[in-house]
Amino acid sequence: MGDQTQPWAERTVEVPPQPGVGVPQQRDAFRRGVAPVGRSGTPRTEPFPVVEEPTGTGWPGAAAPRRPMSWHISQLRRGGEWSAAGVLFAFVCWGIWAISGGGDLVAPLLIFVLSLLVAAGLFALARLVGRVVLEQRLGRVRHSARGAHLVTAVFLTGLGVAWLQQTEWVVSAWNWITNN
């Protein structure tokens, strides 16, 4: 059987030629080891003719196929962790600002809700700009909403920093840390 220390892929078994068994005669001028690429011989005829029917997909000027709503929703969810992190940061900063202000929390709560509505509008605007620029002008397919989520997260992070800058004890603590 040979040397068993060789890996299995390198082991070969020699088969002696057997009388009466040979390579069968090939048709269509087949030669072993030679590919018939680029030869201009007799044209091959297909057993079944190929008939192309316009289905509407892939034809110039045809509308793109409609995708199900679940595809659109899954596309919007991709990148949502950026917006979630921005909302969480803005909420914590808003909470510090609202509690430090003392008094009634109705006005600060209204400000927070309006800020979230502005962030949602910014997200929608970023998606619209992405659709016009990427899909309609450049002809690319968007596979996620990461860009719009990132724009929204940057806005919410800046909003949270602005709330912290309006909190007196946070500003004085920041000044004390940076001056020492």
Disulfide bonds with the S-S distance in Angstrom:
none
